[in-house]
Amino acid sequence: MKTAIVFDCEFLCLEGSQRRFWCAAHDPDPVIAQIGAVKLGLEGDFPLLGTYKAYVQPIDRFGNRYAIDPFFTKLTGITEENIEAEGVSLQDALAGVDGFSEGARFWSWGKDELNMVAISCYVAGIPAPMPAHRFDNAVKLLLAGGMPVEDLAKTPSNKLADYYNVQHPPLQGHDALDDALSVSYTLQHLMKAGQLRPEVFDVE
């Protein structure tokens, strides 16, 4: 079955980092601490075929592990204990999600790959294992499905399924896997309703 991978990542921040573009002296580099991904079938009933979730040990440019700020924990639910107990290296996390994808294209709500691959790999001093052409922006898919541009601009990924009144299990906003599921449930809904053609996933 043809598939697409819907993914999301949570990257380090302090309160106000986004407004400052991570440029304050005390801001961490926006490296990833969690990856979540969903394998979405593009045929039949468009099933969700599997999920992937990894905590990533966030490393600074000198090879030291960043501490998890309380604001980040409040925002994402990710704790120091999660990273200590379950965190893997960036290399292992990327290898894991790449293997999970089985070569399918990755889609995120925006351009999370810039943090997941470009920034995080640059800071860690490792080669990017997946080229940029493996990734695309799921906003394009919602545009193709008829979502108004003004609504796209104000709807975060964790609110997308609710925007379409899609019934789904409880999801936690700013959890990488749950945000990816919110997007996946929405894409599944639009394809089942005939509002989004699976062929759109193949457009270059």
C-alpha positions as semicolon CSV with decimal commas, in nm:
position;residue;x (nm);y (nm);z (nm)
1;M;0,000;0,000;0,000
2;K;0,123;0,350;-0,081
3;T;0,184;0,552;0,233
4;A;0,274;0,896;0,359
5;I;0,442;0,982;0,688
6;V;0,292;1,263;0,892
7;F;0,539;1,380;1,155
8;D;0,589;1,646;1,416
9;C;0,871;1,740;1,648
10;E;0,906;1,935;1,968
11;F;1,214;2,151;1,992
12;L;1,367;2,326;2,290
13;C;1,247;2,666;2,396
14;L;1,221;2,894;2,694
15;E;0,929;3,125;2,759
16;G;0,937;3,387;2,481
17;S;1,191;3,203;2,262
18;Q;0,960;3,197;1,961
19;R;0,896;3,572;1,979
20;R;1,272;3,627;1,999
21;F;1,351;3,382;1,716
22;W;1,568;3,198;1,972
23;C;1,815;3,490;1,966
24;A;1,835;3,591;2,333
25;A;2,165;3,518;2,506
26;H;2,000;3,257;2,731
27;D;1,790;3,086;2,460
28;P;1,889;2,729;2,372
29;D;1,943;2,632;2,012
30;P;1,606;2,504;1,882
31;V;1,712;2,140;1,869
32;I;1,461;1,858;1,889
33;A;1,366;1,671;2,204
34;Q;1,084;1,457;2,065
35;I;0,977;1,312;1,730
36;G;0,634;1,168;1,655
37;A;0,522;1,013;1,326
38;V;0,218;0,839;1,179
39;K;0,210;0,610;0,875
40;L;-0,100;0,700;0,671
41;G;-0,227;0,466;0,401
42;L;-0,315;0,635;0,073
43;E;-0,541;0,357;-0,059
44;G;-0,861;0,179;0,048
45;D;-1,000;0,327;0,370
46;F;-0,684;0,533;0,420
47;P;-0,588;0,352;0,742
48;L;-0,340;0,465;1,004
49;L;-0,086;0,184;0,973
50;G;0,147;0,259;1,261
51;T;0,310;0,520;1,480
52;Y;0,662;0,615;1,589
53;K;0,768;0,818;1,891
54;A;1,111;0,896;2,027
55;Y;1,255;1,120;2,292
56;V;1,582;1,275;2,179
57;Q;1,869;1,381;2,403
58;P;1,901;1,753;2,314
59;I;2,268;1,833;2,268
60;D;2,426;2,178;2,238
61;R;2,698;2,268;1,988
62;F;2,969;2,165;2,236
63;G;2,825;1,818;2,287
64;N;2,669;1,889;2,624
65;R;2,312;1,790;2,698
66;Y;2,068;2,071;2,754
67;A;1,864;2,068;3,072
68;I;1,487;2,066;3,024
69;D;1,338;2,401;3,124
70;P;1,017;2,397;3,335
71;F;0,840;2,609;3,072
72;F;0,917;2,346;2,808
73;T;0,782;2,073;3,037
74;K;0,463;2,271;3,099
75;L;0,419;2,327;2,724
76;T;0,495;1,976;2,600
77;G;0,473;1,740;2,897
78;I;0,834;1,634;2,830
79;T;1,031;1,605;3,154
80;E;1,393;1,565;3,247
81;E;1,297;1,214;3,359
82;N;1,159;1,130;3,012
83;I;1,486;1,230;2,852
84;E;1,697;1,050;3,112
85;A;1,498;0,726;3,093
86;E;1,397;0,712;2,725
87;G;1,607;0,966;2,536
88;V;1,817;0,840;2,247
89;S;2,078;1,012;2,036
90;L;1,973;1,227;1,744
91;Q;2,135;0,976;1,507
92;D;1,936;0,687;1,651
93;A;1,609;0,880;1,651
94;L;1,650;0,986;1,288
95;A;1,752;0,636;1,184
96;G;1,445;0,505;1,363
97;V;1,198;0,738;1,194
98;D;1,367;0,686;0,858
99;G;1,331;0,308;0,894
100;F;0,970;0,353;1,004
101;S;0,900;0,555;0,687
102;E;1,018;0,278;0,451
103;G;1,111;0,547;0,200
104;A;0,775;0,731;0,203
105;R;0,763;1,110;0,194
106;F;0,744;1,301;0,522
107;W;0,478;1,569;0,580
108;S;0,460;1,814;0,870
109;W;0,240;2,109;0,958
110;G;0,489;2,366;0,836
111;K;0,857;2,282;0,803
112;D;0,950;2,089;1,115
113;E;1,227;1,917;0,922
114;L;1,431;2,236;0,946
115;N;1,456;2,175;1,320
116;M;1,443;1,797;1,307
117;V;1,717;1,758;1,048
118;A;1,879;2,082;0,936
119;I;1,926;2,268;1,263
120;S;1,961;1,969;1,494
121;C;2,214;1,790;1,273
122;Y;2,412;2,112;1,220
123;V;2,431;2,176;1,594
124;A;2,523;1,812;1,663
125;G;2,790;1,818;1,391
126;I;2,652;1,517;1,204
127;P;2,554;1,473;0,838
128;A;2,185;1,500;0,760
129;P;2,072;1,139;0,696
130;M;1,765;1,236;0,493
131;P;1,769;1,485;0,203
132;A;1,534;1,783;0,187
133;H;1,334;1,637;-0,103
134;R;1,202;1,365;0,133
135;F;0,998;1,631;0,315
136;D;0,702;1,852;0,230
137;N;0,453;2,087;0,394
138;A;0,114;1,942;0,488
139;V;-0,039;2,290;0,462
140;K;-0,033;2,229;0,084
141;L;-0,255;1,924;0,135
142;L;-0,513;2,118;0,333
143;L;-0,514;2,389;0,068
144;A;-0,581;2,121;-0,192
145;G;-0,860;1,990;0,033
146;G;-1,030;2,329;0,033
147;M;-0,936;2,475;0,373
148;P;-0,949;2,858;0,352
149;V;-0,612;3,031;0,364
150;E;-0,721;3,258;0,649
151;D;-0,815;2,953;0,858
152;L;-0,489;2,775;0,776
153;A;-0,296;3,072;0,911
154;K;-0,461;3,055;1,253
155;T;-0,507;2,680;1,306
156;P;-0,218;2,495;1,475
157;S;-0,169;2,126;1,408
158;N;-0,315;2,020;1,743
159;K;-0,643;2,200;1,661
160;L;-0,676;2,075;1,304
161;A;-0,887;1,764;1,370
162;D;-1,117;1,968;1,594
163;Y;-1,155;2,230;1,318
164;Y;-1,308;1,958;1,100
165;N;-1,505;1,804;1,391
166;V;-1,323;1,473;1,341
167;Q;-1,396;1,227;1,619
168;H;-1,074;1,095;1,771
169;P;-0,926;0,972;2,100
170;P;-0,805;1,243;2,342
171;L;-0,488;1,415;2,221
172;Q;-0,237;1,629;2,410
173;G;-0,132;1,945;2,230
174;H;0,242;1,990;2,182
175;D;0,308;1,618;2,209
176;A;0,484;1,529;1,884
177;L;0,292;1,207;1,819
178;D;-0,046;1,351;1,918
179;D;0,005;1,656;1,695
180;A;0,098;1,425;1,407
181;L;-0,216;1,223;1,480
182;S;-0,430;1,537;1,468
183;V;-0,302;1,610;1,118
184;S;-0,336;1,245;1,016
185;Y;-0,696;1,214;1,132
186;T;-0,777;1,527;0,933
187;L;-0,612;1,404;0,613
188;Q;-0,783;1,068;0,651
189;H;-1,119;1,245;0,697
190;L;-1,070;1,461;0,388
191;M;-0,971;1,165;0,170
192;K;-1,264;0,956;0,291
193;A;-1,496;1,248;0,213
194;G;-1,351;1,283;-0,136
195;Q;-1,228;1,636;-0,066
196;L;-0,861;1,544;-0,097
197;R;-0,728;1,315;-0,369
198;P;-0,446;1,078;-0,268
199;E;-0,262;1,176;-0,588
200;V;-0,191;1,519;-0,431
201;F;0,066;1,349;-0,206
202;D;0,272;1,270;-0,517
203;V;0,281;1,622;-0,662
204;E;0,633;1,760;-0,675
